[in-house]
Amino acid sequence: MPEYMFAYHGGTIPETQEEGERAMAAWGKWFEDMGKAVVNGGHPVGQSMTVTASGVAGNGGANPISGFTIVQADTPEEACEMAKGCPMVADGSGSVEVAPVIEM
């Protein structure tokens, strides 16, 4: 079955323990709802660096990612439907970029 990478953009860092617990519960429920489709739950990531021929910029790039997940889906449309359940999409604090993983 094809795999897709969810690249997360945006989101917020919980300011209180209660907010953190709610956020973790929402993410846990979303992953539970996707079930076996989740190949690699991934992780949040820190600020990225952009490496080009002219050097390295530590500014996170034009649209920095905040985390990733790998899922399996029959079609890109199915993967996008799964991504719509992401807590960051639901609360409007971020977005999910969906890209097929190409086996080489």
C-alpha atoms as an extended CHARMM CRD file, in Angstrom:
* protein
*
       104  EXT
         1         1  MET       CA              0.0000000000        0.0000000000        0.0000000000  PROA      1               0.0000000000
         2         2  PRO       CA              1.3530000000        3.4780000000       -0.8290000000  PROA      2               0.0000000000
         3         3  GLU       CA              2.7940000000        5.6000000000        1.9640000000  PROA      3               0.0000000000
         4         4  TYR       CA              2.3370000000        9.3270000000        2.4660000000  PROA      4               0.0000000000
         5         5  MET       CA              4.2380000000       11.8070000000        4.5870000000  PROA      5               0.0000000000
         6         6  PHE       CA              2.2960000000       14.3490000000        6.5880000000  PROA      6               0.0000000000
         7         7  ALA       CA              4.4930000000       17.4250000000        7.0790000000  PROA      7               0.0000000000
         8         8  TYR       CA              3.0380000000       19.6610000000        9.7600000000  PROA      8               0.0000000000
         9         9  HSD       CA              3.2890000000       23.4390000000        9.5390000000  PROA      9               0.0000000000
        10        10  GLY       CA              2.3820000000       25.7290000000       12.4130000000  PROA      10              0.0000000000
        11        11  GLY       CA              0.6500000000       24.7120000000       15.5900000000  PROA      11              0.0000000000
        12        12  THR       CA              1.1130000000       26.1400000000       19.0370000000  PROA      12              0.0000000000
        13        13  ILE       CA              3.0120000000       25.1260000000       22.1380000000  PROA      13              0.0000000000
        14        14  PRO       CA              0.6510000000       24.5650000000       25.0710000000  PROA      14              0.0000000000
        15        15  GLU       CA              1.0410000000       27.2300000000       27.7430000000  PROA      15              0.0000000000
        16        16  THR       CA             -0.2940000000       25.1690000000       30.6580000000  PROA      16              0.0000000000
        17        17  GLN       CA             -0.1880000000       21.5630000000       31.7330000000  PROA      17              0.0000000000
        18        18  GLU       CA             -3.9420000000       21.3040000000       31.1150000000  PROA      18              0.0000000000
        19        19  GLU       CA             -3.5750000000       22.6190000000       27.5530000000  PROA      19              0.0000000000
        20        20  GLY       CA             -0.7600000000       20.1330000000       27.0030000000  PROA      20              0.0000000000
        21        21  GLU       CA             -2.8860000000       17.2530000000       28.2550000000  PROA      21              0.0000000000
        22        22  ARG       CA             -5.7820000000       18.2950000000       25.9880000000  PROA      22              0.0000000000
        23        23  ALA       CA             -3.4500000000       18.5680000000       23.0050000000  PROA      23              0.0000000000
        24        24  MET       CA             -1.9040000000       15.1520000000       23.6670000000  PROA      24              0.0000000000
        25        25  ALA       CA             -5.3680000000       13.6170000000       24.0480000000  PROA      25              0.0000000000
        26        26  ALA       CA             -6.4800000000       15.1310000000       20.7200000000  PROA      26              0.0000000000
        27        27  TRP       CA             -3.3930000000       13.8320000000       18.9190000000  PROA      27              0.0000000000
        28        28  GLY       CA             -3.7700000000       10.4230000000       20.5810000000  PROA      28              0.0000000000
        29        29  LYS       CA             -7.4090000000       10.1940000000       19.4840000000  PROA      29              0.0000000000
        30        30  TRP       CA             -6.5230000000       11.1620000000       15.9080000000  PROA      30              0.0000000000
        31        31  PHE       CA             -3.7750000000        8.5200000000       15.7320000000  PROA      31              0.0000000000
        32        32  GLU       CA             -6.1630000000        5.9690000000       17.2720000000  PROA      32              0.0000000000
        33        33  ASP       CA             -8.8090000000        6.8480000000       14.6670000000  PROA      33              0.0000000000
        34        34  MET       CA             -6.2730000000        6.2800000000       11.8470000000  PROA      34              0.0000000000
        35        35  GLY       CA             -5.3500000000        2.9140000000       13.3710000000  PROA      35              0.0000000000
        36        36  LYS       CA             -3.0210000000        0.6840000000       11.3610000000  PROA      36              0.0000000000
        37        37  ALA       CA             -2.6970000000        3.3210000000        8.6410000000  PROA      37              0.0000000000
        38        38  VAL       CA             -0.0630000000        5.0090000000       10.8530000000  PROA      38              0.0000000000
        39        39  VAL       CA              3.2880000000        3.5540000000        9.7760000000  PROA      39              0.0000000000
        40        40  ASN       CA              5.4520000000        5.9820000000       11.7550000000  PROA      40              0.0000000000
        41        41  GLY       CA              3.8360000000        8.3940000000       14.1890000000  PROA      41              0.0000000000
        42        42  GLY       CA              6.7940000000       10.7100000000       13.7570000000  PROA      42              0.0000000000
        43        43  HSD       CA              7.6980000000       13.5390000000       16.1020000000  PROA      43              0.0000000000
        44        44  PRO       CA              7.5720000000       17.2850000000       16.4760000000  PROA      44              0.0000000000
        45        45  VAL       CA             10.7490000000       18.9360000000       15.1890000000  PROA      45              0.0000000000
        46        46  GLY       CA             12.7370000000       22.0150000000       16.1570000000  PROA      46              0.0000000000
        47        47  GLN       CA             13.5830000000       24.9500000000       13.9490000000  PROA      47              0.0000000000
        48        48  SER       CA             15.0200000000       23.7660000000       10.6560000000  PROA      48              0.0000000000
        49        49  MET       CA             18.0670000000       25.0310000000        8.7930000000  PROA      49              0.0000000000
        50        50  THR       CA             18.0570000000       25.5280000000        5.0310000000  PROA      50              0.0000000000
        51        51  VAL       CA             21.1910000000       24.3600000000        3.2210000000  PROA      51              0.0000000000
        52        52  THR       CA             21.8610000000       25.7730000000       -0.2450000000  PROA      52              0.0000000000
        53        53  ALA       CA             24.9130000000       26.1650000000       -2.4710000000  PROA      53              0.0000000000
        54        54  SER       CA             25.3990000000       29.6300000000       -0.9840000000  PROA      54              0.0000000000
        55        55  GLY       CA             25.3860000000       28.5110000000        2.6410000000  PROA      55              0.0000000000
        56        56  VAL       CA             23.2200000000       27.6090000000        5.6150000000  PROA      56              0.0000000000
        57        57  ALA       CA             20.3610000000       29.7030000000        6.9650000000  PROA      57              0.0000000000
        58        58  GLY       CA             19.0420000000       28.9100000000       10.4340000000  PROA      58              0.0000000000
        59        59  ASN       CA             15.7560000000       30.7560000000       10.0040000000  PROA      59              0.0000000000
        60        60  GLY       CA             13.4650000000       27.7840000000        9.4430000000  PROA      60              0.0000000000
        61        61  GLY       CA             13.0050000000       28.4460000000        5.7370000000  PROA      61              0.0000000000
        62        62  ALA       CA             10.0110000000       29.8480000000        3.8980000000  PROA      62              0.0000000000
        63        63  ASN       CA              7.4920000000       27.4340000000        5.4180000000  PROA      63              0.0000000000
        64        64  PRO       CA              9.1480000000       25.5720000000        8.3210000000  PROA      64              0.0000000000
        65        65  ILE       CA              7.8330000000       22.1880000000        9.3310000000  PROA      65              0.0000000000
        66        66  SER       CA              6.8710000000       21.5260000000       12.9250000000  PROA      66              0.0000000000
        67        67  GLY       CA              6.6870000000       17.7160000000       12.6970000000  PROA      67              0.0000000000
        68        68  PHE       CA              5.9060000000       14.7050000000       10.5440000000  PROA      68              0.0000000000
        69        69  THR       CA              4.0200000000       11.4010000000       10.3480000000  PROA      69              0.0000000000
        70        70  ILE       CA              4.0580000000        8.5720000000        7.7820000000  PROA      70              0.0000000000
        71        71  VAL       CA              0.7420000000        6.8720000000        6.9230000000  PROA      71              0.0000000000
        72        72  GLN       CA             -0.5090000000        4.2820000000        4.4460000000  PROA      72              0.0000000000
        73        73  ALA       CA             -3.4730000000        5.0150000000        2.1910000000  PROA      73              0.0000000000
        74        74  ASP       CA             -4.8340000000        3.6040000000       -1.0590000000  PROA      74              0.0000000000
        75        75  THR       CA             -4.9750000000        7.0160000000       -2.7490000000  PROA      75              0.0000000000
        76        76  PRO       CA             -3.7190000000       10.5720000000       -2.2310000000  PROA      76              0.0000000000
        77        77  GLU       CA             -7.3230000000       11.6050000000       -1.6520000000  PROA      77              0.0000000000
        78        78  GLU       CA             -7.6590000000        9.0800000000        1.1870000000  PROA      78              0.0000000000
        79        79  ALA       CA             -4.4470000000       10.3970000000        2.7570000000  PROA      79              0.0000000000
        80        80  CYS       CA             -5.7930000000       13.9620000000        2.5150000000  PROA      80              0.0000000000
        81        81  GLU       CA             -9.0340000000       12.8850000000        4.1950000000  PROA      81              0.0000000000
        82        82  MET       CA             -6.9910000000       11.4520000000        7.0810000000  PROA      82              0.0000000000
        83        83  ALA       CA             -4.9840000000       14.6880000000        7.3030000000  PROA      83              0.0000000000
        84        84  LYS       CA             -8.1880000000       16.6980000000        7.7240000000  PROA      84              0.0000000000
        85        85  GLY       CA             -8.5430000000       15.1090000000       11.1860000000  PROA      85              0.0000000000
        86        86  CYS       CA             -5.2260000000       16.5520000000       12.3980000000  PROA      86              0.0000000000
        87        87  PRO       CA             -5.7550000000       18.5670000000       15.6050000000  PROA      87              0.0000000000
        88        88  MET       CA             -3.8280000000       21.5320000000       14.1300000000  PROA      88              0.0000000000
        89        89  VAL       CA             -6.1580000000       21.5930000000       11.1330000000  PROA      89              0.0000000000
        90        90  ALA       CA             -9.2290000000       21.2150000000       13.3440000000  PROA      90              0.0000000000
        91        91  ASP       CA             -8.2710000000       24.1180000000       15.6250000000  PROA      91              0.0000000000
        92        92  GLY       CA             -6.9790000000       26.3060000000       12.7870000000  PROA      92              0.0000000000
        93        93  SER       CA             -3.4710000000       26.6700000000       14.2320000000  PROA      93              0.0000000000
        94        94  GLY       CA             -1.6560000000       24.8790000000       11.4180000000  PROA      94              0.0000000000
        95        95  SER       CA             -1.7590000000       22.8610000000        8.2320000000  PROA      95              0.0000000000
        96        96  VAL       CA             -0.6930000000       19.4640000000        6.9210000000  PROA      96              0.0000000000
        97        97  GLU       CA              1.1900000000       18.9940000000        3.6790000000  PROA      97              0.0000000000
        98        98  VAL       CA              0.5600000000       15.5050000000        2.2030000000  PROA      98              0.0000000000
        99        99  ALA       CA              3.2090000000       14.0020000000       -0.0830000000  PROA      99              0.0000000000
       100       100  PRO       CA              3.6100000000       10.4880000000       -1.4820000000  PROA      100             0.0000000000
       101       101  VAL       CA              6.6870000000        8.5610000000       -0.3610000000  PROA      101             0.0000000000
       102       102  ILE       CA              8.3580000000        7.3400000000       -3.5410000000  PROA      102             0.0000000000
       103       103  GLU       CA             10.0620000000        3.9670000000       -3.2780000000  PROA      103             0.0000000000
       104       104  MET       CA             13.3880000000        3.8880000000       -5.1320000000  PROA      104             0.0000000000
